[in-house]
Structure formats: C-alpha cells, structure tokens
Amino acid sequence: MTEQNTIENIFAALKMSVPILMGIFLFFTPFSHTTAIKEICFYLSVFIILILITVKKINFSFKSPLSLPFALFTVWAFIGLFFALYKKNSVHDFYAHLLKYLAIYYIVINFFNSGKRLIILSWIIIVSATIFSIGGLGYFYLVLGNNILTERMTFQETSINIIGFVSIVAFLLSVHLFPRSDILYKKILLLISLTVTSVVTVRTLSLGTLLGMILSLLALFPKNKKTVFLTSLLLVVVLAITTLTFSPAKSLLSANFLQNKLKNSHRIQIWHTYLEIIKDYPVSGIGFDMDDMWHDQNLWDKYSAKIPYKLRSPTKEVPHNILISITVRLGLVGLGLYFYIIFVFVRMSWIVIKHGKDDVIKSWGLCIIATFVAWFIKGMFEPALSHVPAVINYTIFAMMTILWKLNSETDNQTLKDQ
C-alpha cells in the first residue's frame, strides 16, 4: 500500500467516524450522568470536521431551507446579548443552547444525508429511548422501590416534563417503521419499543404528552391506517389498565380534575408572571439566559407583585411554554423569527409530503411532521428549550431537511425502508 493510499484511508476513516460519534451523542442524549461522553463526541466531531474541511476532503454544506431563518434568529439572539439583564450567562447560553444545537443540525444533515443513514438515525433514537424507558421503569419502581400503584414515574435527574419528549418521538418512529420492516427481529424490537414507550408515556400522566401523542397519531393516520389503529388500541389498553389500577390516574383523568386544571393550572399562574416581564421588555427580551430569569428571586417578586394574588405562582418556575419562553428571552421580534423558522419547516414538510417523488418519501415526511406536532404540543406546556428537548427538536428539523434533500436530488436515489 502506497503512502498516498494510507493517507486517503485515514481521511476516509475520519469521515466515517463523524456519524458514529454523532450517533453516540444522540444515543446518550436522554441519559443523565453521560455529559462527558456527549461532550467528547460533540467536540471530537467538530474537530474532525474542521480537519476534513481544511484539507478539502469533504464538502460541508449549509444548504437548507432553514438556513436563512436560523441565521436571522441567531443574529437577533446575538444582538440581544447587548441588552441582556444577565450578560455573562446569556453569552454562555447563546453558545451552549443555540450555536451548539445549530452545529448538531448541520452535522446531522451532512453526515446522515442518505436514505440508509436516515433510517440508522431513526433506529438510534428508537433504541436509545427504549433502553431509557426500560431502565427508567426498572430504576424507579424496582431499585427505588416506588409503589407502582400510586407513584407517577419521574426522576430527580430527568423530570416528568422531559421523559415524554424522549418517549413520544421514539413511539412515533416505531409506529412508522413497524409495518415497513419485514425482518422478524426488527419487528420484535419495534413492538418492544411501542409497548415500553407507550407505558412510560402514560405512567408520567403528563397531559401535554398524551395530547401530543393523540394529535400526532391523527397526523400519521392517512398513510398508516392499520398500524395507527392497532397502536391506538394498545394505548387505550395501557391507559385503561393504568386508570383502573393507578390511583393518581383516576383523579388526573376525571372530568372534575380536568375542569379544575384548566381554571387553576399552576402553569397559567407562571405564565401571568412572565407576561408581565414581556410587557417591560417587549422588543429585545431579557437575554438568552436559560436559568437566572427564574432563579432571581428579586426579579420574580417584582413582577409577581403586579398580578392579582390568586394568579400568583407560589414558586419560581421556568415558563413551561416554548412561545412564552422565547418571547421573554428575545422579545416579540425573536418570537416572530421563531415563527418564521416554523413556517419554513412546515412549508418544507408540505413539499416533501405533497410533492414527494415516491410514497416512501411522502410517508417518511408524514412521520417526521407528526413527531414535530407531538414535540410542539408538549412544548406548549413544558420547558422545551432545555437540553434534551432542544436536541430532539433540532434532530427533527435535520431529519426533515434530509428528506427534503433526498426529494430534491435529480438522480434516482431515494429512501428505502428497512
């Protein structure tokens, strides 16, 4: 083997290592106490990509319908740093909770840019969430000894608010892949995933998660009638068993509880406080800081005092609503730019679903938009900008972008279900 061949093989290995490293990063995303693994995988991926770009061994592309709205949103977030109430932390979170996620998005669309790799990416998400769900159930009820009849599933490290983001995306990907997999062991794995993720979703008793799952299944129905019907039966059975045997579910799913929840929701109290902050910072917001805005007792007390006592939240909380959270951080301009991102994403999805060059592309497009519907609905009631939900969100954006690129290619390459 010549020296030139050896060098080329090294570069080929480096190029292959990037999707492997990013796959490991995405696999460990829902797991707590794996920060070191994820940081190593992320920064090593970036380092390798920079080397490959420098020696011109890859063509790293920023071509995407989302590039312009991402750029405008990022520029506005950067401008907001100069007006931020907490400049130091806003600068940190601008990097850690925006620039890094954009890097993940562009790495995924460049290195999972084929039908085969998109399917591998889907399986990474499914297997990760399945192991997370099985491990979570075992840890919470067996290791910690919580009563399976009375305790909602949650952890100190991973709260109820976050668990549903993980389980629901894997659940929907499994719904899509199950009827399209003709290999027995894959069907068994998908059936296990469907079962445990549905159980975990129900055991959290998160109304936002359940609502997101129901509406996303409706979005999947046109191309997956039989599977969605059978999956819905599975959910009904799990929900019925939970309601009959799980005492919190009996009250949580009762008509009186739901009515009281709508009238006296703690989230509504939280939103009132943040709306008062928005009134004082309507244009630029208070900065991209993810924590100090609700850790600052003085700030909280100042704006809590402006609303009627019965509408005040008894504790400081994150907004639990993605639209309010963005508006508090980046003002109404930032909210408008976020809607621009969503508009472009939905338009891209419409092109894939309505004008896909084959039924496989169209059905995948429907699956990915369903995952976003579930994510967004849950994000209206939960802290969707925290690490795990945000990584899932940008991964969903990336998967639809890959479909859009596959559909736009002029050759005959297409996506084949496996």
C-alpha positions as CSV (number, residue, x, y, z in Angstrom):
1,M,0.0,0.0,0.0
2,T,1.4,3.4,-1.0
3,E,1.7,6.3,1.3
4,Q,-0.9,8.2,-0.6
5,N,-3.4,5.3,-0.2
6,T,-2.6,5.2,3.6
7,I,-3.4,8.9,3.9
8,E,-6.6,8.5,1.9
9,N,-7.7,5.6,4.2
10,I,-7.0,7.8,7.2
11,F,-9.2,10.6,5.9
12,A,-11.9,8.0,4.9
13,A,-11.8,6.7,8.5
14,L,-12.0,10.2,9.9
15,K,-15.0,10.9,7.6
16,M,-16.7,7.7,8.8
17,S,-16.1,8.5,12.4
18,V,-18.2,11.6,12.4
19,P,-21.6,10.0,12.0
20,I,-20.5,7.3,14.5
21,L,-19.6,10.0,17.1
22,M,-22.7,11.9,16.5
23,G,-24.8,8.8,16.7
24,I,-23.2,8.1,20.1
25,F,-24.0,11.6,21.2
26,L,-27.7,11.3,20.1
27,F,-28.0,7.9,21.7
28,F,-26.9,9.2,25.1
29,T,-28.9,12.4,24.9
30,P,-31.7,11.3,27.2
31,F,-29.4,9.7,29.8
32,S,-28.2,11.7,32.8
33,H,-24.6,11.4,34.0
34,T,-23.3,11.0,30.5
35,T,-22.2,14.6,29.9
36,A,-18.5,13.6,29.5
37,I,-19.4,11.1,26.8
38,K,-21.6,13.6,24.9
39,E,-19.1,16.4,25.1
40,I,-16.2,14.2,23.9
41,C,-18.3,13.0,20.9
42,F,-19.5,16.5,20.0
43,Y,-16.2,18.3,20.2
44,L,-14.3,15.5,18.6
45,S,-16.8,15.5,15.7
46,V,-16.3,19.2,15.2
47,F,-12.6,18.9,15.4
48,I,-12.5,16.1,12.7
49,I,-14.9,18.1,10.5
50,L,-12.6,21.2,10.7
51,I,-9.6,19.0,9.7
52,L,-11.5,17.5,6.8
53,I,-12.7,20.9,5.6
54,T,-9.2,22.3,5.9
55,V,-7.7,19.6,3.7
56,K,-10.7,19.7,1.4
57,K,-11.8,16.1,1.9
58,I,-15.5,16.9,2.5
59,N,-17.9,19.4,1.1
60,F,-19.6,20.6,4.2
61,S,-22.9,22.2,3.1
62,F,-25.1,24.8,4.8
63,K,-27.7,24.5,2.1
64,S,-31.1,24.2,3.7
65,P,-34.4,26.0,3.6
66,L,-33.9,26.6,7.3
67,S,-30.5,28.3,7.0
68,L,-32.0,31.8,6.5
69,P,-34.5,31.7,9.4
70,F,-31.8,30.1,11.6
71,A,-29.4,32.9,10.7
72,L,-31.9,35.7,11.4
73,F,-32.9,34.1,14.7
74,T,-29.2,33.7,15.7
75,V,-28.3,37.3,14.7
76,W,-31.2,38.6,16.8
77,A,-30.2,36.5,19.7
78,F,-26.7,37.9,19.4
79,I,-27.9,41.5,19.3
80,G,-30.0,40.7,22.4
81,L,-26.8,39.9,24.3
82,F,-26.0,43.6,24.5
83,F,-29.3,44.3,26.2
84,A,-29.5,41.2,28.4
85,L,-30.1,41.5,32.1
86,Y,-27.7,38.7,32.8
87,K,-25.0,39.2,30.2
88,K,-22.5,36.6,31.3
89,N,-25.0,33.8,31.5
90,S,-26.7,34.9,28.3
91,V,-23.4,34.7,26.4
92,H,-22.9,31.2,27.8
93,D,-26.3,30.0,26.8
94,F,-26.2,31.7,23.4
95,Y,-23.3,29.3,22.7
96,A,-24.4,26.3,24.7
97,H,-28.1,26.3,23.9
98,L,-28.2,27.8,20.4
99,L,-24.9,27.6,18.5
100,K,-24.2,24.1,19.6
101,Y,-27.6,22.9,18.6
102,L,-27.2,24.5,15.2
103,A,-23.9,22.7,14.9
104,I,-25.7,19.4,15.6
105,Y,-28.3,20.2,13.0
106,Y,-25.7,20.8,10.3
107,I,-23.6,17.8,11.2
108,V,-26.6,15.6,11.0
109,I,-27.8,16.9,7.6
110,N,-24.3,16.5,6.2
111,F,-23.4,13.1,7.6
112,F,-26.7,11.3,7.8
113,N,-27.5,12.5,4.2
114,S,-28.7,9.3,2.6
115,G,-31.8,7.1,3.0
116,K,-29.8,4.4,4.7
117,R,-28.3,6.7,7.2
118,L,-31.6,8.4,7.9
119,I,-33.0,5.0,8.9
120,I,-30.0,4.3,11.0
121,L,-30.6,7.6,12.8
122,S,-34.2,6.6,13.4
123,W,-33.1,3.3,14.9
124,I,-30.6,5.1,17.2
125,I,-33.4,7.3,18.5
126,I,-35.7,4.2,19.0
127,V,-33.1,2.0,20.7
128,S,-32.0,4.8,22.9
129,A,-35.5,5.7,24.0
130,T,-36.4,2.1,24.5
131,I,-33.4,1.4,26.8
132,F,-34.1,4.7,28.6
133,S,-37.7,3.7,29.1
134,I,-37.0,0.1,30.3
135,G,-34.2,1.3,32.5
136,G,-36.3,4.1,33.9
137,L,-39.2,1.8,34.7
138,G,-36.9,-0.6,36.4
139,Y,-34.9,2.0,38.3
140,F,-38.0,4.0,39.5
141,Y,-40.2,1.1,40.6
142,L,-37.7,-1.7,41.4
143,V,-34.5,0.0,42.6
144,L,-36.0,3.0,44.3
145,G,-38.9,0.9,45.5
146,N,-41.7,3.3,44.5
147,N,-45.2,1.9,44.6
148,I,-46.3,1.0,41.1
149,L,-49.9,1.7,42.0
150,T,-49.5,5.2,43.4
151,E,-46.3,6.9,42.1
152,R,-46.0,8.7,38.8
153,M,-42.8,7.9,37.0
154,T,-40.1,10.7,37.4
155,F,-36.5,11.1,38.5
156,Q,-34.6,13.8,40.2
157,E,-32.2,13.9,37.1
158,T,-34.9,13.5,34.5
159,S,-38.3,15.0,35.3
160,I,-41.8,14.1,34.1
161,N,-41.6,17.2,31.9
162,I,-38.6,15.7,29.9
163,I,-39.4,12.0,29.8
164,G,-42.3,12.5,27.4
165,F,-40.2,14.3,24.8
166,V,-38.0,11.2,24.6
167,S,-40.7,8.5,24.6
168,I,-43.1,10.1,22.2
169,V,-40.7,10.6,19.3
170,A,-39.4,7.0,19.5
171,F,-43.0,5.8,19.7
172,L,-44.0,7.6,16.5
173,L,-40.9,6.4,14.6
174,S,-41.7,2.9,15.7
175,V,-45.3,3.3,14.5
176,H,-43.9,4.3,11.1
177,L,-41.2,1.6,10.8
178,F,-43.2,-1.4,12.2
179,P,-45.4,-2.1,9.1
180,R,-42.4,-1.4,6.8
181,S,-40.0,-3.8,8.4
182,D,-40.1,-7.4,7.0
183,I,-37.3,-8.8,9.3
184,L,-38.6,-10.6,12.4
185,Y,-36.1,-9.3,14.9
186,K,-36.7,-5.7,13.8
187,K,-40.5,-6.2,14.3
188,I,-39.9,-7.6,17.7
189,L,-37.6,-4.7,18.7
190,L,-40.2,-2.2,17.3
191,L,-43.0,-3.9,19.2
192,I,-41.0,-3.8,22.4
193,S,-40.3,-0.1,21.8
194,L,-44.0,0.6,21.1
195,T,-45.0,-1.1,24.3
196,V,-42.5,0.4,26.7
197,T,-42.6,3.9,25.3
198,S,-46.4,3.9,25.5
199,V,-46.3,2.6,29.1
200,V,-43.8,5.2,30.1
201,T,-45.8,8.0,28.4
202,V,-48.9,7.0,30.2
203,R,-47.1,6.4,33.6
204,T,-45.9,10.0,33.6
205,L,-49.5,11.2,33.4
206,S,-48.4,14.3,31.5
207,L,-51.5,15.8,29.8
208,G,-49.3,17.6,27.3
209,T,-47.6,14.4,26.3
210,L,-50.9,12.5,26.0
211,L,-52.4,15.3,23.9
212,G,-49.3,15.4,21.7
213,M,-49.4,11.7,21.1
214,I,-53.1,11.6,20.2
215,L,-52.9,14.5,17.7
216,S,-49.6,13.2,16.2
217,L,-51.3,9.8,15.7
218,L,-54.1,11.5,13.8
219,A,-51.4,13.1,11.6
220,L,-49.9,9.7,10.9
221,F,-53.3,8.1,10.2
222,P,-53.6,8.8,6.4
223,K,-50.5,6.7,5.5
224,N,-50.6,4.2,8.4
225,K,-54.3,3.4,9.0
226,K,-53.9,-0.2,10.2
227,T,-50.8,0.5,12.3
228,V,-52.2,3.6,13.9
229,F,-55.5,1.8,14.6
230,L,-53.7,-1.1,16.3
231,T,-51.3,1.3,18.2
232,S,-54.3,3.3,19.4
233,L,-55.8,0.1,20.8
234,L,-52.5,-0.5,22.6
235,L,-52.6,3.0,24.1
236,V,-56.3,2.5,25.1
237,V,-55.5,-0.8,26.8
238,V,-52.4,0.7,28.6
239,L,-54.5,3.8,29.6
240,A,-57.4,1.7,30.8
241,I,-55.2,-0.6,32.9
242,T,-53.4,2.5,34.3
243,T,-56.7,4.2,35.1
244,L,-58.1,1.2,36.9
245,T,-55.0,0.3,38.9
246,F,-53.1,3.5,39.3
247,S,-54.8,5.8,41.8
248,P,-53.3,9.1,40.6
249,A,-54.7,8.4,37.1
250,K,-58.2,8.1,38.5
251,S,-58.2,11.7,39.7
252,L,-56.0,13.1,36.9
253,L,-58.2,11.8,34.1
254,S,-61.5,12.7,35.8
255,A,-63.8,15.4,34.4
256,N,-63.7,17.4,37.6
257,F,-59.9,17.4,37.7
258,L,-59.6,18.4,34.1
259,Q,-62.0,21.3,34.5
260,N,-60.2,22.5,37.6
261,K,-56.9,22.0,35.8
262,L,-58.0,24.4,33.1
263,K,-59.2,27.0,35.6
264,N,-56.4,26.8,38.2
265,S,-53.4,25.4,36.4
266,H,-50.1,26.3,38.1
267,R,-48.7,26.9,34.6
268,I,-51.3,29.6,34.0
269,Q,-50.0,31.3,37.2
270,I,-46.5,31.0,35.9
271,W,-47.4,32.5,32.5
272,H,-49.0,35.5,34.1
273,T,-45.7,36.4,35.8
274,Y,-43.7,36.0,32.6
275,L,-46.3,38.0,30.6
276,E,-45.6,40.9,33.0
277,I,-41.9,40.6,32.2
278,I,-42.7,40.7,28.5
279,K,-44.6,43.9,28.9
280,D,-41.5,45.6,30.2
281,Y,-39.1,44.0,27.6
282,P,-41.4,43.6,24.5
283,V,-38.7,44.1,21.8
284,S,-35.4,42.5,22.8
285,G,-36.5,40.4,25.8
286,I,-34.2,40.0,28.8
287,G,-31.5,37.9,27.1
288,F,-30.8,34.3,26.1
289,D,-30.1,33.2,29.7
290,M,-31.7,29.9,30.5
291,D,-31.6,30.0,34.3
292,D,-31.2,33.3,36.0
293,M,-34.5,34.6,34.7
294,W,-36.3,32.3,37.1
295,H,-33.6,31.9,39.8
296,D,-33.6,35.7,40.5
297,Q,-36.0,36.0,43.5
298,N,-36.0,39.8,43.2
299,L,-37.0,39.7,39.6
300,W,-39.7,37.2,40.3
301,D,-41.1,39.1,43.2
302,K,-41.1,42.3,41.3
303,Y,-43.3,41.0,38.5
304,S,-45.3,38.6,40.6
305,A,-46.5,41.6,42.7
306,K,-48.0,43.1,39.5
307,I,-50.7,40.4,39.2
308,P,-53.6,39.6,41.4
309,Y,-52.7,37.4,44.4
310,K,-54.9,34.4,43.3
311,L,-53.0,34.4,39.9
312,R,-49.5,34.4,41.5
313,S,-47.3,31.3,41.3
314,P,-46.3,30.2,44.8
315,T,-42.8,29.2,43.5
316,K,-40.3,30.4,40.9
317,E,-40.6,28.3,37.7
318,V,-39.4,28.1,34.1
319,P,-42.1,29.3,31.7
320,H,-43.3,25.8,30.7
321,N,-44.3,27.2,27.3
322,I,-41.9,27.5,24.4
323,L,-43.6,30.6,22.9
324,I,-43.5,32.5,26.2
325,S,-40.0,31.3,26.9
326,I,-38.7,32.6,23.6
327,T,-40.6,35.9,24.0
328,V,-39.2,36.5,27.4
329,R,-35.7,35.8,26.2
330,L,-35.8,37.5,22.7
331,G,-38.9,39.7,22.7
332,L,-41.6,39.8,20.1
333,V,-39.1,40.1,17.4
334,G,-37.5,36.9,18.5
335,L,-40.9,35.2,18.6
336,G,-41.6,36.4,15.1
337,L,-38.4,34.9,13.9
338,Y,-39.2,31.7,15.6
339,F,-42.5,31.6,13.8
340,Y,-40.5,32.1,10.6
341,I,-38.5,29.0,11.4
342,I,-41.7,27.0,12.0
343,F,-43.2,28.4,8.8
344,V,-40.3,27.4,6.7
345,F,-40.1,24.0,8.3
346,V,-43.9,23.4,7.7
347,R,-43.5,24.5,4.1
348,M,-40.6,22.2,3.6
349,S,-42.6,19.4,5.1
350,W,-45.6,20.2,2.8
351,I,-43.3,19.9,-0.2
352,V,-42.0,16.5,1.0
353,I,-45.4,15.1,1.9
354,K,-47.4,16.6,-1.0
355,H,-44.9,16.5,-3.8
356,G,-42.5,13.7,-2.7
357,K,-41.2,11.8,-5.7
358,D,-42.4,8.5,-4.2
359,D,-44.7,7.1,-1.5
360,V,-41.7,6.3,0.7
361,I,-40.5,9.9,0.8
362,K,-44.1,11.0,1.4
363,S,-44.7,8.6,4.3
364,W,-41.5,9.5,6.0
365,G,-42.3,13.2,5.7
366,L,-45.6,12.5,7.4
367,C,-43.8,10.6,10.1
368,I,-41.4,13.4,10.8
369,I,-44.0,16.1,10.8
370,A,-46.0,14.0,13.3
371,T,-43.0,13.9,15.6
372,F,-42.8,17.7,15.4
373,V,-46.5,18.1,16.1
374,A,-46.1,16.0,19.2
375,W,-43.0,17.8,20.3
376,F,-44.5,21.3,19.7
377,I,-47.8,20.5,21.5
378,K,-45.8,19.1,24.5
379,G,-43.6,22.2,24.3
380,M,-46.6,24.4,24.9
381,F,-46.8,23.0,28.4
382,E,-43.2,22.1,29.2
383,P,-39.7,23.5,29.3
384,A,-38.9,22.7,25.6
385,L,-35.7,24.7,25.4
386,S,-33.8,22.6,27.9
387,H,-31.1,20.3,26.6
388,V,-32.9,17.1,25.9
389,P,-36.0,18.5,24.2
390,A,-33.9,21.0,22.2
391,V,-31.6,18.3,20.8
392,I,-34.7,16.3,19.9
393,N,-36.1,19.4,18.2
394,Y,-33.1,20.1,16.1
395,T,-32.8,16.4,15.2
396,I,-36.4,16.5,13.9
397,F,-35.5,19.6,11.9
398,A,-32.5,17.8,10.5
399,M,-34.4,14.7,9.5
400,M,-37.0,16.7,7.6
401,T,-34.2,18.6,5.9
402,I,-32.5,15.3,4.8
403,L,-35.9,14.1,3.3
404,W,-36.2,17.4,1.5
405,K,-32.7,17.0,0.1
406,L,-33.3,13.4,-1.0
407,N,-36.5,14.5,-2.7
408,S,-34.7,17.3,-4.4
409,E,-32.0,15.2,-5.9
410,T,-32.1,14.8,-9.7
411,D,-30.8,11.2,-9.8
412,N,-32.8,8.1,-8.9
413,Q,-31.6,7.8,-5.4
414,T,-34.4,7.5,-3.0
415,L,-35.2,6.4,0.5
416,K,-35.9,2.7,1.0
417,D,-37.5,1.4,4.2
418,Q,-35.5,-1.2,6.0
